[in-house]
Amino acid sequence: MASAVGSLLRRVTRKKEDKISVLTFDTHESYQVEQAKCNCEFYSIQAEGIKTWDNRYRIMPSNYTQIGHPNNIPIDLDFDVILSQNRGAHWGIANQLSKILHIPLINLEHVLPAPNFTPDIIRSWKQMGGDINVFITHYNAKVWRYEENECEVIYHGIDCNLFSPDLNIQKNKHILSVVNLFRQRDWCCGFNFWEQATCGLPRYHVGHDPGFSEAADSVEGLVNKYREAQIFINTSLVSPVPTSLLEAAACGTCIVSTKTCSIPEFFTHKENAYLSDSPEEMKKHLEMLLNNEDECNRIGINARKTVQEKFSSEAFVNKWNNLFRKAVNRSVI
């Protein structure tokens, strides 16, 4: 295994311009492709019960390497920091390696507590923190019972050059949704909500769900799915802010969504999206928008501006670069 001595020597000899060496885990490909734009080299641990990178969703970046089981990390690798992105699956391994290698632990939380989590459970999970704790929205941090001075908040980064409108593509008069394993994850993704809201309307679903739908064949293919749709629908119930929602908005697609969790922090009803509390109300919005191309265009333009202002890739990378440097400069015993 990589040595604590090597990691400590690396800390005292590294130069400001040196790339930061980050030990982490395969988690969300779309998120980590943007994170890989940082001045870092990423090394992901492979272990039982932890997902592995899926090239169907994003091609693994050149500065991202899978290195195997934590007990067999090559001895010639030294690390500056370890990044956990899932308390349930990653934190135990990450916390142990942080102590063994004497490197700081960054704990990033993408999701919300499960609906059955009591306040006591949330408090106990809060103990599984890092030297630095990061959340993807302020709402996300608040639900996990973190005060502003206890954590960092870094919004998603969306590549608005890749996810962008194309005026040469003809819009299809249908409602697009993009969710993997949609039916199995009804509790958080709102499959039944979607069924009711879109019943009898022209709908098109993209996502890995055997027997129901298929994922896009490439990132470029996914971008074109967003561009072709007159409306993008999001029915998430337990998600701070879905990446697919932001990608569709960046493509200038008209957004119709549930107004749950962090979504109302960024999207306002009839300004840059149509938001609904019920399938019945959402269906009325969908029916109106399918017959109002001008309103769809207006909402889509405003939605893209929101992503450019709040979720730019440049801001995301700058904030993560600063946070990695902050972590490396911490004193770890």
Secondary structure, 3 states (H helix, E strand, C coil): CCCHHHHHHHHHHCCCCCCEEEEEECCCHHHHHHHCCCCEEEEEECCCCCCCCCCCCCCCCCCEEEEECHHHCCCCCCCCEEEECCCCCCHHHHHHHHHHHCCCEEEEECCCCCCCCCHHHHHHHHCCCCCEEEECCHHHHHHCCCCHHHCEECCCCECCCCCCCCCCCCCEEEEEEECCCCCCCHHHHCHHHHHHHHCCCCEEEECCECCCECCCCCHHHHHHHHHHEEEEEECCCCCCCCHHHHHHHHCCCEEEEECCCCHHHHCCECCCEEEECCHHHHHHHHHHHHCCHHHHHHHHHHHHHHHHHHCEHHHHHHHHHHHHHHHHCCCCC
